[in-house]
Amino acid sequence: MNSLARLAVDSGGRFTERTNDLARSVTNARRDLACVYSLGFYDDHPEDERIRNAVVRIRRPGVQALHAAKFVHRSPAARRESLIRAGFLDPESDGEQVLAKLYPLRPLSGSKWDGILAVSFTLSEDAFQSGALERDFGGVLYRGSKVIHRFDRRVTLKRSSTGQGQRVTYLETISVKPGPKTLQVVVSDPATGDDRQARIEIDVPEVPRDRLFVVGPMFGRRAGPDLLLKGGASTDRDTVGGQRSFEPLLANRIDDSTELLAVSQVCYFETGKAPAQLAHDARWIVHRELLGADRLVVGRLPQVDLALEGADRIRCQNLLDLLPASSLDAGKYTLRVSVSDHAGNDISEAEVSFAVAASVPEP
Protein backbone atom coordinates (compact mmCIF):
# COMPACT_ATOMS: atom_id res chain seq x y z
CA MET A 1 0.00 0.00 0.00
CA ASN A 2 1.50 3.34 -1.02
CA SER A 3 1.74 6.25 1.41
CA LEU A 4 -1.28 8.18 0.08
CA ALA A 5 -3.52 5.15 0.22
CA ARG A 6 -2.40 4.38 3.75
CA LEU A 7 -3.01 7.98 4.80
CA ALA A 8 -6.55 7.78 3.43
CA VAL A 9 -7.34 4.46 5.12
CA ASP A 10 -5.73 5.25 8.48
CA SER A 11 -7.48 8.62 8.72
CA GLY A 12 -10.91 7.33 7.75
CA GLY A 13 -11.01 8.64 4.20
CA ARG A 14 -11.32 7.14 0.73
CA PHE A 15 -8.49 6.68 -1.79
CA THR A 16 -9.18 6.94 -5.53
CA GLU A 17 -6.56 5.70 -7.98
CA ARG A 18 -5.99 4.68 -11.61
CA THR A 19 -8.25 7.38 -13.03
CA ASN A 20 -7.99 10.99 -14.21
CA ASP A 21 -11.73 11.50 -13.76
CA LEU A 22 -11.90 13.96 -10.86
CA ALA A 23 -15.70 14.14 -11.23
CA ARG A 24 -15.87 10.50 -10.16
CA SER A 25 -14.03 11.23 -6.94
CA VAL A 26 -16.29 14.19 -6.17
CA THR A 27 -19.38 12.07 -6.90
CA ASN A 28 -18.17 9.35 -4.55
CA ALA A 29 -17.50 11.91 -1.82
CA ARG A 30 -20.99 13.42 -2.19
CA ARG A 31 -22.56 9.96 -2.04
CA ASP A 32 -20.58 9.09 1.08
CA LEU A 33 -21.74 12.30 2.76
CA ALA A 34 -25.37 11.89 1.76
CA CYS A 35 -26.10 9.69 4.74
CA VAL A 36 -23.59 9.85 7.58
CA TYR A 37 -23.74 8.59 11.15
CA SER A 38 -20.99 9.68 13.52
CA LEU A 39 -19.90 7.31 16.25
CA GLY A 40 -17.45 8.09 19.05
CA PHE A 41 -15.92 6.34 22.02
CA TYR A 42 -13.66 7.00 24.98
CA ASP A 43 -10.54 5.09 25.89
CA ASP A 44 -10.97 4.31 29.59
CA HIS A 45 -7.30 3.39 30.03
CA PRO A 46 -5.22 5.67 27.76
CA GLU A 47 -1.48 5.09 27.64
CA ASP A 48 0.83 7.68 26.16
CA GLU A 49 2.25 6.75 22.74
CA ARG A 50 0.57 3.32 22.64
CA ILE A 51 -0.91 2.70 19.20
CA ARG A 52 -4.29 0.95 19.25
CA ASN A 53 -6.32 -0.54 16.41
CA ALA A 54 -9.86 0.67 15.73
CA VAL A 55 -12.33 -1.88 14.27
CA VAL A 56 -15.97 -1.17 13.40
CA ARG A 57 -18.19 -4.10 12.36
CA ILE A 58 -21.55 -3.45 10.66
CA ARG A 59 -24.17 -6.18 10.36
CA ARG A 60 -26.43 -4.42 7.88
CA PRO A 61 -25.63 -5.42 4.26
CA GLY A 62 -24.58 -2.64 1.89
CA VAL A 63 -23.42 -0.26 4.63
CA GLN A 64 -19.74 0.60 4.79
CA ALA A 65 -17.93 2.24 7.69
CA LEU A 66 -15.20 4.76 6.92
CA HIS A 67 -13.05 5.29 10.00
CA ALA A 68 -9.50 5.68 11.22
CA ALA A 69 -7.76 2.30 11.40
CA LYS A 70 -5.57 3.28 14.37
CA PHE A 71 -5.42 5.89 17.12
CA VAL A 72 -2.86 6.96 19.68
CA HIS A 73 -2.98 9.06 22.84
CA ARG A 74 -0.18 11.59 22.44
CA SER A 75 1.87 12.69 25.43
CA PRO A 76 2.29 16.45 26.05
CA ALA A 77 5.92 16.21 24.93
CA ALA A 78 4.92 14.44 21.71
CA ARG A 79 2.23 17.02 21.01
CA ARG A 80 4.76 19.82 21.45
CA GLU A 81 7.21 18.12 19.10
CA SER A 82 4.46 17.61 16.52
CA LEU A 83 3.73 21.33 16.67
CA ILE A 84 7.41 22.09 16.29
CA ARG A 85 7.77 19.78 13.28
CA ALA A 86 4.59 20.96 11.61
CA GLY A 87 5.32 24.65 12.18
CA PHE A 88 1.60 25.38 12.50
CA LEU A 89 2.02 27.80 15.39
CA ASP A 90 1.85 31.50 14.64
CA PRO A 91 5.13 33.22 15.53
CA GLU A 92 3.42 36.62 15.32
CA SER A 93 0.65 35.75 17.75
CA ASP A 94 0.08 37.99 20.75
CA GLY A 95 1.07 36.97 24.25
CA GLU A 96 4.38 35.52 25.21
CA GLN A 97 7.25 36.50 22.96
CA VAL A 98 9.63 33.64 22.16
CA LEU A 99 13.16 34.20 20.83
CA ALA A 100 15.88 31.68 19.99
CA LYS A 101 19.46 31.82 18.69
CA LEU A 102 22.50 29.65 18.13
CA TYR A 103 25.86 31.35 18.62
CA PRO A 104 29.10 29.78 17.29
CA LEU A 105 31.75 30.84 19.82
CA ARG A 106 35.02 29.02 19.27
CA PRO A 107 36.19 26.32 16.84
CA LEU A 108 36.61 22.86 18.33
CA SER A 109 38.19 21.49 15.16
CA GLY A 110 38.25 22.22 11.47
CA SER A 111 34.72 20.87 11.15
CA LYS A 112 32.96 21.77 14.40
CA TRP A 113 32.15 24.79 16.56
CA ASP A 114 31.65 25.13 20.28
CA GLY A 115 28.53 27.25 20.67
CA ILE A 116 25.63 28.36 22.82
CA LEU A 117 21.98 27.57 22.18
CA ALA A 118 19.75 30.23 23.75
CA VAL A 119 15.97 30.44 24.20
CA SER A 120 14.16 33.37 25.78
CA PHE A 121 10.49 34.01 26.45
CA THR A 122 8.59 36.74 28.27
CA LEU A 123 5.38 36.72 30.28
CA SER A 124 3.19 39.72 30.93
CA GLU A 125 2.12 40.69 34.43
CA ASP A 126 -1.42 39.57 33.54
CA ALA A 127 -0.20 35.99 33.27
CA PHE A 128 0.53 35.98 37.02
CA GLN A 129 -3.00 36.89 38.15
CA SER A 130 -3.36 33.46 39.74
CA GLY A 131 0.09 33.60 41.37
CA ALA A 132 2.90 31.22 40.43
CA LEU A 133 2.62 29.46 37.07
CA GLU A 134 4.41 26.80 35.05
CA ARG A 135 5.72 26.83 31.51
CA ASP A 136 6.94 23.92 29.40
CA PHE A 137 9.42 24.67 26.66
CA GLY A 138 11.38 22.55 24.27
CA GLY A 139 13.18 22.74 20.98
CA VAL A 140 14.56 20.74 18.09
CA LEU A 141 17.59 21.57 15.96
CA TYR A 142 17.47 20.16 12.43
CA ARG A 143 19.98 19.67 9.67
CA GLY A 144 17.68 19.16 6.72
CA SER A 145 15.12 16.64 7.98
CA LYS A 146 17.48 15.07 10.52
CA VAL A 147 17.18 15.96 14.20
CA ILE A 148 20.66 16.67 15.57
CA HIS A 149 19.75 18.07 18.99
CA ARG A 150 16.70 18.43 21.21
CA PHE A 151 15.81 19.67 24.70
CA ASP A 152 12.71 19.78 26.91
CA ARG A 153 12.20 21.65 30.19
CA ARG A 154 9.54 22.77 32.69
CA VAL A 155 9.95 25.87 34.87
CA THR A 156 7.88 27.28 37.73
CA LEU A 157 7.74 31.09 37.78
CA LYS A 158 6.68 33.50 40.50
CA ARG A 159 5.26 36.98 40.25
CA SER A 160 7.93 39.68 39.99
CA SER A 161 8.27 41.97 43.00
CA THR A 162 8.48 44.96 40.62
CA GLY A 163 4.98 44.35 39.26
CA GLN A 164 6.32 43.95 35.73
CA GLY A 165 6.43 41.05 33.33
CA GLN A 166 9.09 38.38 33.59
CA ARG A 167 11.64 37.06 31.14
CA VAL A 168 13.25 33.62 31.20
CA THR A 169 16.42 32.81 29.25
CA TYR A 170 17.68 29.24 28.90
CA LEU A 171 21.26 28.47 27.82
CA GLU A 172 23.09 25.28 27.00
CA THR A 173 26.39 24.62 25.30
CA ILE A 174 26.33 22.68 22.05
CA SER A 175 28.85 21.51 19.49
CA VAL A 176 27.64 22.03 15.95
CA LYS A 177 28.98 21.48 12.44
CA PRO A 178 29.00 24.17 9.73
CA GLY A 179 26.08 24.42 7.35
CA PRO A 180 22.41 25.42 7.33
CA LYS A 181 20.30 24.50 10.35
CA THR A 182 16.73 25.09 11.53
CA LEU A 183 15.91 25.70 15.18
CA GLN A 184 12.27 25.42 16.26
CA VAL A 185 11.15 26.15 19.81
CA VAL A 186 7.74 25.84 21.49
CA VAL A 187 6.72 27.32 24.83
CA SER A 188 3.42 26.04 26.23
CA ASP A 189 1.15 26.56 29.20
CA PRO A 190 0.43 23.09 30.65
CA ALA A 191 -2.74 24.42 32.31
CA THR A 192 -4.40 25.70 29.13
CA GLY A 193 -2.47 24.05 26.31
CA ASP A 194 -1.74 27.45 24.71
CA ASP A 195 1.50 27.46 22.72
CA ARG A 196 3.92 29.99 21.30
CA GLN A 197 6.80 29.24 18.95
CA ALA A 198 9.95 30.57 17.37
CA ARG A 199 11.58 29.26 14.21
CA ILE A 200 14.92 30.49 12.93
CA GLU A 201 17.11 29.52 10.04
CA ILE A 202 20.82 29.35 10.91
CA ASP A 203 23.81 29.17 8.61
CA VAL A 204 26.75 28.07 10.73
CA PRO A 205 29.92 29.29 8.97
CA GLU A 206 32.87 27.16 7.99
CA VAL A 207 35.85 27.29 10.33
CA PRO A 208 38.53 29.55 8.74
CA ARG A 209 41.91 27.89 8.40
CA ASP A 210 45.49 29.14 8.66
CA ARG A 211 44.52 32.77 9.24
CA LEU A 212 43.31 35.06 12.00
CA PHE A 213 39.55 35.52 12.21
CA VAL A 214 37.04 37.31 14.45
CA VAL A 215 34.03 35.52 15.96
CA GLY A 216 31.14 37.66 17.20
CA PRO A 217 30.55 40.14 18.68
CA MET A 218 27.77 38.72 20.88
CA PHE A 219 25.81 41.21 22.99
CA GLY A 220 24.61 40.50 26.49
CA ARG A 221 24.37 41.70 30.07
CA ARG A 222 25.10 40.54 33.58
CA ALA A 223 22.50 37.93 34.42
CA GLY A 224 20.20 37.48 37.35
CA PRO A 225 17.67 34.88 38.49
CA ASP A 226 15.92 35.00 35.10
CA LEU A 227 18.77 32.97 33.55
CA LEU A 228 18.55 29.18 33.48
CA LEU A 229 21.72 27.21 32.74
CA LYS A 230 21.65 23.58 31.69
CA GLY A 231 23.22 21.26 34.27
CA GLY A 232 26.74 20.07 33.45
CA ALA A 233 28.27 16.62 33.49
CA SER A 234 28.53 16.61 37.30
CA THR A 235 24.83 17.34 37.89
CA ASP A 236 21.52 16.77 36.13
CA ARG A 237 19.95 19.83 37.74
CA ASP A 238 19.73 23.13 35.91
CA THR A 239 21.19 26.13 37.73
CA VAL A 240 20.11 29.76 38.03
CA GLY A 241 22.38 32.53 36.83
CA GLY A 242 23.98 35.12 39.08
CA GLN A 243 25.57 38.54 38.77
CA ARG A 244 28.74 36.99 37.36
CA SER A 245 26.84 35.11 34.64
CA PHE A 246 26.57 36.37 31.07
CA GLU A 247 23.12 36.47 29.50
CA PRO A 248 23.02 36.92 25.70
CA LEU A 249 20.60 39.46 24.29
CA LEU A 250 18.57 37.55 21.73
CA ALA A 251 17.01 40.76 20.47
CA ASN A 252 19.74 43.35 19.88
CA ARG A 253 17.54 46.18 21.11
CA ILE A 254 18.12 47.81 24.48
CA ASP A 255 16.87 50.73 26.51
CA ASP A 256 19.27 53.49 27.47
CA SER A 257 19.69 52.18 31.03
CA THR A 258 20.91 48.71 30.05
CA GLU A 259 24.52 47.84 30.78
CA LEU A 260 25.59 46.40 27.44
CA LEU A 261 28.36 43.79 27.28
CA ALA A 262 29.99 42.54 24.10
CA VAL A 263 31.90 39.24 23.82
CA SER A 264 34.25 38.66 20.89
CA GLN A 265 36.84 36.04 20.03
CA VAL A 266 39.90 36.33 17.84
CA CYS A 267 41.08 32.86 16.81
CA TYR A 268 43.63 31.07 14.66
CA PHE A 269 43.25 27.47 13.44
CA GLU A 270 46.46 25.99 12.10
CA THR A 271 45.98 22.95 9.90
CA GLY A 272 49.66 22.14 9.43
CA LYS A 273 48.99 21.64 5.72
CA ALA A 274 50.00 25.17 4.74
CA PRO A 275 52.86 27.47 5.75
CA ALA A 276 52.00 29.16 9.04
CA GLN A 277 51.06 32.79 8.43
CA LEU A 278 50.99 33.79 12.10
CA ALA A 279 54.42 34.94 13.23
CA HIS A 280 54.74 34.55 16.97
CA ASP A 281 56.94 37.63 17.27
CA ALA A 282 54.67 39.84 15.15
CA ARG A 283 52.48 42.52 16.75
CA TRP A 284 48.78 42.19 16.01
CA ILE A 285 46.31 44.78 17.28
CA VAL A 286 42.60 44.37 18.03
CA HIS A 287 40.36 47.40 17.40
CA ARG A 288 36.74 47.96 18.54
CA GLU A 289 34.83 50.83 16.97
CA LEU A 290 31.26 51.98 17.52
CA LEU A 291 29.55 53.20 14.35
CA GLY A 292 26.41 55.29 14.10
CA ALA A 293 23.53 54.85 11.68
CA ASP A 294 25.49 56.84 9.08
CA ARG A 295 28.45 54.42 9.46
CA LEU A 296 30.59 57.16 10.98
CA VAL A 297 32.70 56.33 14.04
CA VAL A 298 31.08 57.67 17.23
CA GLY A 299 33.44 55.99 19.70
CA ARG A 300 36.48 53.75 20.04
CA LEU A 301 37.61 51.39 22.77
CA PRO A 302 41.33 51.21 23.64
CA GLN A 303 43.39 49.06 21.31
CA VAL A 304 44.49 45.65 22.60
CA ASP A 305 47.62 43.74 21.65
CA LEU A 306 46.61 40.28 20.48
CA ALA A 307 47.73 37.50 22.82
CA LEU A 308 46.35 34.15 21.67
CA GLU A 309 45.96 31.47 24.34
CA GLY A 310 46.37 27.74 23.87
CA ALA A 311 49.20 25.47 22.83
CA ASP A 312 47.37 23.32 20.32
CA ARG A 313 46.40 24.10 16.75
CA ILE A 314 43.43 26.23 17.86
CA ARG A 315 44.34 29.38 19.75
CA CYS A 316 41.99 32.20 20.71
CA GLN A 317 41.77 35.41 22.70
CA ASN A 318 38.53 36.32 24.43
CA LEU A 319 37.47 39.98 24.62
CA LEU A 320 34.79 41.25 26.99
CA ASP A 321 33.86 44.91 26.53
CA LEU A 322 31.46 47.19 28.39
CA LEU A 323 29.72 49.60 26.00
CA PRO A 324 28.44 52.98 27.26
CA ALA A 325 24.81 52.35 26.39
CA SER A 326 23.53 54.94 28.88
CA SER A 327 25.39 57.70 27.02
CA LEU A 328 24.05 56.78 23.59
CA ASP A 329 21.13 58.54 21.94
CA ALA A 330 18.26 56.49 20.60
CA GLY A 331 19.07 54.97 17.23
CA LYS A 332 20.94 52.22 15.43
CA TYR A 333 24.59 51.41 16.12
CA THR A 334 27.16 48.88 14.94
CA LEU A 335 30.07 47.42 16.88
CA ARG A 336 32.96 46.56 14.58
CA VAL A 337 35.83 44.36 15.79
CA SER A 338 38.92 44.13 13.61
CA VAL A 339 42.50 42.85 13.72
CA SER A 340 45.37 44.66 12.00
CA ASP A 341 49.10 44.18 11.70
CA HIS A 342 51.73 46.67 12.89
CA ALA A 343 51.46 48.53 9.56
CA GLY A 344 47.72 49.12 10.01
CA ASN A 345 46.58 46.58 7.42
CA ASP A 346 43.28 44.96 8.38
CA ILE A 347 43.55 41.17 8.62
CA SER A 348 40.01 40.26 9.70
CA GLU A 349 36.90 42.01 10.95
CA ALA A 350 33.33 41.30 12.05
CA GLU A 351 30.44 43.51 13.10
CA VAL A 352 26.98 43.29 14.66
CA SER A 353 24.31 45.98 14.86
CA PHE A 354 22.05 46.90 17.77
CA ALA A 355 19.45 49.55 18.50
CA VAL A 356 18.99 51.81 21.50
CA ALA A 357 15.33 52.48 22.23
CA ALA A 358 14.08 55.93 23.10
CA SER A 359 13.51 56.42 26.82
CA VAL A 360 9.90 56.75 27.98
CA PRO A 361 9.38 59.78 30.24
CA GLU A 362 7.93 59.02 33.64
CA PRO A 363 4.37 60.30 34.20
PyMOL commands that set and color helices and strands:
alter all, ss='L'
color gray80, all
select helices_A, chain A and resi 3-10+22-34+76-86+125-128+325-327
alter helices_A, ss='H'
color red, helices_A
select strands_A, chain A and resi 51-53+70-72+98-109+112-123+133-143+146-157+166-176+179-188+195-204+212-222+227-229+239-240+246-248+253-254+260-269+285-291+297-305+314-323+331-340+346-356
alter strands_A, ss='S'
color yellow, strands_A
deselect
rebuild
show_as cartoon
